[in-house]
Amino acid sequence: MDYIHVENLCKQFQIRRKREKGSLVREKQVLHALQNVCFDIGRGELVGYIGPNGAGKSTTVKILSGILTPESGTVLVGGQVPWKNRKTYVRRIGVVFGQRMQLWWDVPIVDSFLLLKDIYRLPEEAYRKRLDELTQALDLGDLLRVPLRQLSLGQRMRAELCGSLLHQPELLFLDEPTIGLDAVSKLALRDFLRWENREHRTTILLTTHDMEDVAALCSRVMVLGHGSKLYDGALSGLLEKYDRTRTVTVEYEGEADLSLFPPDTLVHREGARIRVSWLQDRAETAPLLARLQKAGTVREMTIQPENIDQMIAKMYQEMGL
């Protein structure tokens, strides 16, 4: 049986529109945040949950964590309904929102950890063992006595992860965990998440706009748009379906005969280098490369796919998101 089972999940919000000039009342509007969303996640999976702003990703996370109650649908996490069995359920989950902090701002982070220990009623021995494990994995040893407000964004995010994992949850929700982090902090965070998933079989649902995070961590990805699930499968399948643009950068020994380039390619000259871009469904790769070789004496040639973020942006446009 799957660890997370979601079937026909629906959630709507009632919002009031801005009052028009001369009107005494504000019109109500129903916003359908989730519409018949269905998916299953097995124990120990690390799944990417992506989509544009307003797609319903955070709403899904809040329902799965028991914060919100849906209008209809079935949600079971480890056999429990999140919003009905909250006291026992929340002991088994951890949640990290990239733009919200759960640790206390003005006290050393170790004091926040001690308070979380009491909240989750962790035995002293289990708490010390887990804290030592996380402190080493997240490199927090020198920061335990530092107040949260004095830490950098990357250090605060590592501390937040530690706090969310102290009680060793079965399920971890990550909502934009790398937002605002520098490259070094991102790499360290990814390494830790892989370690946590591998060592403890922690099920992780990662919601993010950073496609590099998804590519580095997730073998499975779900795409949400306008409250509906649009794709569920391997990231490679998504890339093959939408990544149709290829770019070749060629450097010739001398001048190149540009008349030999196919008419349906985009050519951009950068000094001695010529960059050629084309859509795969308009020009086949092998014949195009043969034409580039005939155009002159090639000194260097590199072929690269489209940037993942650019590809995802085009995918959203094609899906009408």
C-alpha positions in Angstrom: 0.0 0.0 0.0 1.3 3.5 -0.8 2.4 5.7 2.1 0.5 8.8 0.7 -2.8 8.3 -1.1 -4.6 11.3 -2.5 -7.8 10.9 -4.5 -10.0 13.6 -6.1 -8.7 16.3 -3.8 -10.6 19.6 -4.1 -10.0 22.8 -2.3 -11.5 26.2 -2.9 -11.3 29.7 -1.4 -13.8 32.5 -1.3 -12.2 35.9 -2.0 -13.7 39.3 -2.2 -12.9 41.4 -5.3 -12.0 45.1 -5.0 -15.1 47.2 -4.6 -16.0 49.1 -7.8 -16.4 52.8 -7.7 -19.9 53.7 -6.6 -20.7 50.2 -5.2 -21.4 49.6 -1.5 -20.6 45.9 -1.6 -17.7 43.8 -2.7 -18.4 40.9 -5.0 -17.4 37.4 -3.9 -15.4 35.1 -6.1 -14.7 31.4 -5.7 -11.1 30.4 -6.4 -10.6 26.7 -7.2 -7.1 26.0 -5.7 -7.2 22.2 -6.3 -9.5 20.3 -8.6 -9.7 16.5 -8.4 -6.0 16.0 -7.8 -4.9 12.3 -7.5 -1.5 10.8 -6.8 0.2 8.1 -4.7 3.6 8.3 -3.1 5.5 5.3 -1.7 7.5 5.1 1.5 11.0 6.6 1.1 10.3 8.4 -2.2 11.8 11.9 -2.9 9.3 13.6 -5.2 9.4 17.0 -6.8 6.1 19.0 -6.9 6.4 21.9 -9.3 4.2 24.4 -11.1 3.9 28.2 -11.5 2.8 30.6 -8.8 -0.8 30.0 -7.8 -0.9 26.4 -9.1 -1.9 25.0 -5.7 1.4 23.5 -4.5 1.4 25.1 -1.1 -2.3 24.4 -0.6 -1.5 20.7 -1.2 1.3 20.8 1.3 -1.0 22.5 3.9 -3.7 19.9 3.4 -1.2 17.0 3.7 0.3 18.5 6.8 -3.2 18.9 8.4 -3.3 22.8 8.4 -6.2 23.0 5.9 -9.3 20.9 5.4 -10.4 20.2 1.8 -13.9 20.6 0.4 -13.8 17.0 -0.8 -11.6 14.1 -1.6 -9.6 11.4 0.2 -6.2 11.9 1.8 -4.4 9.2 3.7 -0.9 9.5 5.0 0.3 6.3 6.7 -3.3 5.3 7.1 -4.2 8.6 8.9 -6.3 11.5 7.8 -4.1 14.6 8.4 -6.7 17.1 9.6 -8.7 14.6 11.7 -5.8 13.0 13.7 -3.6 16.0 14.1 -2.2 15.3 17.6 -0.8 11.9 16.7 -0.2 12.7 13.0 2.0 15.8 13.4 4.5 13.7 15.5 5.3 11.8 12.3 5.9 14.7 9.9 8.3 17.6 9.5 7.5 20.8 7.6 9.9 23.5 6.3 8.6 26.6 4.6 11.4 28.6 3.0 9.8 31.9 3.8 8.7 31.2 7.4 10.7 30.3 10.4 9.6 28.0 13.3 12.6 28.6 15.5 12.6 31.5 18.0 14.3 34.6 16.7 16.1 36.0 19.7 17.4 32.9 21.5 20.3 30.5 20.7 19.1 27.8 18.3 20.0 25.1 20.8 17.4 26.6 23.2 14.8 26.3 20.4 15.8 22.7 19.9 15.3 22.0 23.7 11.8 23.5 23.5 11.0 21.3 20.5 12.3 18.3 22.4 9.8 19.0 25.2 7.0 19.7 22.6 7.6 16.3 21.0 8.3 14.6 24.4 11.6 13.1 23.1 13.6 11.0 25.6 16.9 12.6 26.6 19.1 9.9 25.1 17.2 9.8 21.8 17.3 13.6 21.6 21.0 13.8 22.2 21.8 11.1 19.6 19.6 12.7 17.0 20.9 16.2 17.7 24.5 15.0 17.4 23.7 13.2 14.1 22.0 16.3 12.6 24.6 18.7 13.9 27.3 16.8 12.2 25.4 16.3 8.9 24.3 20.0 8.7 27.6 21.4 10.1 25.9 23.3 13.0 28.4 22.6 15.7 29.7 26.2 16.0 26.3 27.7 15.6 24.3 26.1 18.4 24.9 28.9 20.9 24.2 31.7 18.3 20.7 33.4 18.2 18.8 32.8 15.1 18.7 36.5 14.2 22.5 36.5 13.9 22.7 33.7 11.4 22.9 34.0 7.6 20.0 32.8 5.5 21.8 29.6 4.6 22.7 29.0 8.3 19.1 29.6 9.3 17.8 27.2 6.7 20.1 24.5 8.0 18.9 25.2 11.6 15.3 25.0 10.5 15.9 21.6 8.9 17.5 20.4 12.1 14.5 21.5 14.1 12.1 19.9 11.8 13.9 16.6 11.8 14.8 16.3 15.6 11.8 14.0 16.2 12.9 11.8 13.2 9.7 12.2 11.1 8.6 9.7 8.5 7.6 12.4 6.1 9.2 15.8 5.4 7.5 18.6 3.4 9.8 21.2 1.9 8.2 24.3 0.5 10.9 26.4 -1.3 13.7 25.4 1.0 16.5 26.9 -1.2 14.9 30.3 -1.8 17.5 33.0 -1.6 20.4 30.6 -0.9 23.8 31.0 -2.5 25.3 28.2 -4.6 27.4 26.7 -1.8 24.5 26.6 0.6 22.3 24.9 -2.1 24.8 22.2 -2.8 25.2 21.5 1.0 21.4 21.4 1.5 21.0 19.0 -1.5 23.7 16.7 -0.1 22.0 16.6 3.3 18.5 15.8 1.8 20.0 12.9 -0.2 21.7 11.6 3.0 18.5 11.9 5.1 16.4 10.1 2.4 19.0 7.4 2.0 19.9 6.8 5.7 16.4 7.0 7.2 14.1 6.3 4.2 12.4 9.6 5.0 9.7 10.4 2.5 10.3 13.9 1.1 7.9 16.0 -1.0 9.8 18.9 -2.4 8.0 22.0 -3.7 10.2 24.4 -5.5 10.7 26.8 -8.5 14.4 25.8 -8.7 14.6 23.2 -11.4 18.2 22.5 -10.5 17.0 21.2 -7.1 14.5 18.9 -8.8 17.1 17.7 -11.4 19.6 17.0 -8.6 17.3 15.3 -6.1 14.1 13.9 -7.7 13.7 10.9 -10.0 10.0 11.6 -10.1 8.2 14.9 -10.6 4.6 16.0 -10.6 3.5 19.2 -12.4 0.5 21.2 -11.1 -1.3 23.9 -13.0 -4.6 25.8 -12.3 -5.2 23.3 -9.5 -5.0 20.2 -11.6 -2.2 17.6 -12.0 -0.8 17.8 -15.5 2.1 15.4 -15.4 3.4 12.6 -13.1 6.4 10.6 -14.0 10.2 10.7 -14.5 11.9 14.0 -14.9 13.7 12.5 -18.0 10.3 12.0 -19.6 9.3 15.6 -19.0 12.6 16.8 -20.5 12.2 14.6 -23.6 8.6 15.8 -24.1 9.3 19.6 -23.9 13.1 20.0 -24.4 13.1 20.3 -28.2 15.6 23.1 -28.6 19.3 22.4 -29.2 22.2 24.8 -29.5 25.5 24.2 -31.2 28.5 26.5 -30.7 31.0 26.3 -33.5 34.4 27.9 -33.9 36.0 27.8 -37.4 39.7 28.1 -38.4 38.8 30.8 -40.9 35.6 32.2 -42.4 32.5 30.0 -42.6 30.0 29.8 -45.5 26.8 30.8 -43.8 24.8 30.1 -46.9 25.2 26.4 -46.1 23.3 26.8 -42.8 19.7 25.5 -42.9 17.2 28.4 -43.3 15.1 27.3 -40.2 18.0 27.8 -37.8 18.8 30.8 -35.6 22.4 31.9 -36.2 24.3 34.3 -33.9 27.9 35.3 -34.4 30.1 35.9 -31.3 33.5 36.9 -32.6 35.1 33.8 -34.1 32.3 31.6 -32.6 29.0 31.0 -34.3 26.0 29.9 -32.2 23.3 27.9 -34.0 19.9 27.1 -32.4 17.1 25.0 -33.8 14.0 23.0 -32.9 14.3 19.3 -33.2 11.0 18.9 -35.0 12.1 21.3 -37.7 15.6 20.1 -38.4 17.3 16.8 -37.7 20.5 16.9 -35.7 22.8 14.7 -37.9 22.1 16.5 -41.3 22.5 19.9 -39.6 25.9 18.9 -38.1 27.0 17.7 -41.5 26.1 21.1 -43.0 28.0 22.9 -40.3 31.1 20.8 -41.0 30.9 21.6 -44.7 30.7 25.3 -44.0 34.3 25.5 -43.0 37.2 24.0 -41.1 35.9 23.3 -37.6 38.2 24.1 -34.7 35.8 23.4 -31.9 32.1 22.3 -31.7 29.9 21.9 -28.6 26.3 20.7 -28.4 24.1 21.5 -25.5 20.4 21.2 -24.6 18.2 24.1 -23.5 18.6 25.4 -20.0 16.2 23.5 -17.7 14.5 26.7 -16.4 14.0 28.0 -19.9 12.5 24.7 -20.9 10.1 24.6 -17.9 9.0 28.2 -18.7 8.1 27.2 -22.2 6.4 24.1 -20.9 4.2 26.3 -18.7 3.4 28.4 -21.7 2.4 25.4 -23.9 0.2 24.1 -21.1 -1.5 27.5 -20.8 -0.3 28.2 -17.3 
